[in-house]
């Protein structure tokens, strides 16, 4: 049933959003490095790699420059138009093509690069690849301000590997273990809500059993005080 809704929603969204997507593609073609899409290999269901579609928001050679596949707030590799697309999450919309093709789902764990995926504990890796990665999900909602979190730590990459990745892996694995149609539709509703109210901590009320974040992340993730 989830695959049915994936095809239905992604197909309708591509049709409805085409008046937005086409002009953005033209603007990208005429600015920056002239690239419309950024295709990057991500880890998919059963560990199979696939090419993820995004609107191009960074320098073409970004994965080989600076912090690699970890993006920081104010990252100098981000192109001028790309800043707006990333802030509004419009750069993620081409992933509707991945959903329609069957690489992804509307809801699931965030599709990770190999470098970020292996930062998860191995037990979490085995759980995460049991399902298709998602355009949205509990992990992406919880960590929607990840770039801001990393900006507050001088050793950003180390903090990602030692603090963010282990906890993010727990959250994504929790979703896999609690995957139902109710969770699927709740994630969609919560995603819309946090886009409208970015500072909301609704995710903690909507999904009561989520793993407790480490103390160093509680404030940044709007975790309710006990």
N, C-alpha and C positions, 0 to 999 in steps of 0.2 A: 504493500500500500504506500509506503514512503516513496518508493521509486515512481509510482504513479503520480503522486503529488509533485515530485521533483520535476518530472517532464511537463506536467500541466503548468506549474508556476513559472518555470524558466521560459517555456515557450510563450506564455502570455506576457511575461515581463519583457522579453526581447521585442515583442511587437509594440507594446505600449511605450517602452523607453526609446524606441528607435529615433524619434524626433530629438532626443537629447544626445544619444550615443553618436549619431552621424555627424552633427556639428562639432562635437568634441574630437572625433577622429580627424576632421578637416583641420581644426586648430592645431592639433598635435603635429600633423603632417607639415604645416607651414611654419612651425616654431621649433625651438630647441634643436635637437639633432635630427628632426624630421621623421622620427619613429612614432608609429601609432600604438603598436602593441609591444609589451615586454613579455617574452615567453621564458619561463624559468622552470627547470625540472624540480618537481616536488615529490614527496613520498605519498603514495596513494594506498588504496585498500590492498591488503595482503602484502604490503611492502613494495608493490610495483610502482616504478616511477612514471610520472606523466608530465606533460607540459602545461603549466598553469598560464592562463591568459590574464593580463592586466593592461590597463592603459600605461604607456610609458611615462614615468614621472621622474626618472633619475638618469644620470649619464649612462650611456650604453655599457660601459665597462665597469659599472659600479661594483659587481660582485668581486672584482679583483683589486678594488681600491679601498683604502681605509679600513673600516670595520667589517668589510665583506658583506655577508647577508644579514648582519645585525644593523638596523637603521636607528640612528639617534635623533633626538629633537634638534632641529636646526641643522641637520646633516647637509654639508655643502654640496653633496652629490645630487641633491634634489633640484630639478629644473624649476623655473619660475611658475609656469602653469601647473607643474606637478604639485606644488605646495597646496594649491586650492583643491586639486583632485584628491590628494591624500587626506586633507583635513575633513573633507565632506564624505570620504570613502567612495567617491564616484569612480576612483581608479580600480575598485574591486568589481565593478559591474560586468566587465567582459567575462568574468568567471561563470556567468549565466550560460555561456557556450560550453564550458566544462561540465556544468550540471546537465545540460541537454544531451551531451555526448555520453554521459555516464561515468566520467572521471570523478565527479563530485556529487554531493547532495546539497540541498538548500541548507540543511543543518547537519553539523558534524564537528569533529575536531578540526582545528585550523590546519590546512595543508602546510607542512614544514619542508624547508630545504633539508638536504641530508645533514648538513653541518648542525642545524638547530635540532633536528630529530634525534641525533645520537647524543645530544646533551640531556635528553630525558633518561631517567633510570630504565634499565633494560626491561624490567617487569612492566613498566608503563608503555614502552614501545610495543610490546607484544599485544597489549590490549588495544591500543590506539589503531593499529592496522587492521583490526577486525571489521571496521566500518569504513565507508567512504568519508573522506574529509569534507568539510562544509564551507559554504560561503559565509555563514554565521554559525555560532555555536556558543556553548557556555564559556569555553576558554576564551574565545575572542571577545565576548562581552566583559568578562572579568578583567581581561588585560587590554581593554580598549585604549588605555592611557599608557601603554608600555613604553613608548618613546619618552614620555615625560618622566616616568619612573627611572629609566636609564640615565636621563639627563642629570638626575640628582646624585649620581654616583660616579666618582672619578674613574674607578676601574669598571667601566660599564660592561665590557664583555665578560669579565670575571664574575661580576654580580649576576649577569644573565645565567651563566653556566652553573653557578653554585646556589643561587637563591630562586630566581624566576623559573628556570627550566624544570627543576624538580617539582615545584608546586604546580606549575602549569600542567605537567605530565599527570599529576594526581587529579586535577580538575577534568582533563580530557578523558582520562580513564574512568572517572566517575560517570561521565556522560555515556560512555560505551556500556557500562554496567546498568544504566538506568534508561536505556533508549526505548522509548515508546512513542506512539503517535501523540499522546498528551504532551510529552516532553518536546517533541518536534514542533507542535503548534505553539507551545508556551515560549520556546526560544524565539520563534518568529515575532510574537507579540512583544516580548521583552526587548528584542533588538530594535524594533520600531520606537519603543519607549525611550531607550537610552540614546538613540539618535536625536530625539527631541529634547531630552533632559539628560545631558551627558554626565552630570554629577550625581545622578540617581544611584542609590544602592539597592534597587528593586531586585536585582539578581539573587541577593541573599535571602529575600523573602519569598521569591518564587520557587527557589530550589533549596529547601530547608536542609537537606543532607549533605550539602557541599563540604568538602574537606576544609578545615580551618586553616587560613593562611598563616605563615610564620609572622612573628611580631614585626619584623622589618618591613612587611608588606601591608599590614592591616590598614593603616591610615591611607596609603596610596590607593588601595582597592576599595575604599569606602566601606570597610567591614564594620558592622555595627558593634558598638561597645557592649560588652557583656555586663 
